[in-house]
Amino acid sequence: MRVLGLDIGSVRVGVAVSDPSGRIASPLTVLDAKALAGDATPFVRLAEDYESERMVVGLPLTLSGEEGPQAAEVRAAAVRLGAAAGLPVEYADERLSSEEARRMMSASGMSEKEQRGSVDKVAAAIILQGWLDAQWNGTQEER
């Protein structure tokens, strides 16, 4: 089962994909959020190319675990993209995923300039990997 992971921001949408067995997430690409708001075709093509069966979207929660205005915007964008691609949408906590992505990329020797175009897709992979691990461990929390 292939799954797409998304880190939806106001400027960019990071996209990750799982392997066919649904165990390992890999960063895939970054899409322009404003362009996707008007035309979901690039996302639909990715979903078709990778024969995805569902999408997991990082949900921005506050540090106390509450949903704020940004979470509502992410949910709206996710529902629209999921409907366009014909994919069911699930959500996963994305708190601190971008910071973790930056930390990992810095540890691998990437400069801040080199990280700029990749942080969102790496964050999407972190979100997706957490969701995949929870599926395999039977600990997925519904949101």
C-alpha positions, 0 to 999 in steps of 0.5 A: 500500500503506497501512501503519500505524506503531506506537510501543507504550509501557506507557501509550500507543500512538502510531499513524501511517499512510502515504499510499496509495502507501506513501511518506509517513507522517502522525501519526494518533492515540494509543490507550490501551495498557492498554485495547488489552491487553484489547480490540484493537477500536479498533486493528482499526477503524483498520486496517480504516478505512485498509485497511492491509496491514501494520503496522510497530512501533518496537522499543526497542533499547538504544543498543548495538542489543540487545533488552532486556525492553521489546523483548520486551513490545513484540513480544508486544503487536505480535503480539497486535494484528497477529493481531487485525487480520489484519496482518503485523508488521514491526519498525523501530528506534525508538531516539530517535524520541520525543526526535526527535518532541519536538525537532521539535514544540518547533521548530514552537513547541509547548509541552511541555503541547501536546506531551503528547498528540501525542508518541507519534503523531509518534514513530510517524510518524518510525518509519514514515517511516524504514521507508518510506524504507528500503523505497523505497531497498532498505535495509530490515534485517529484525529 
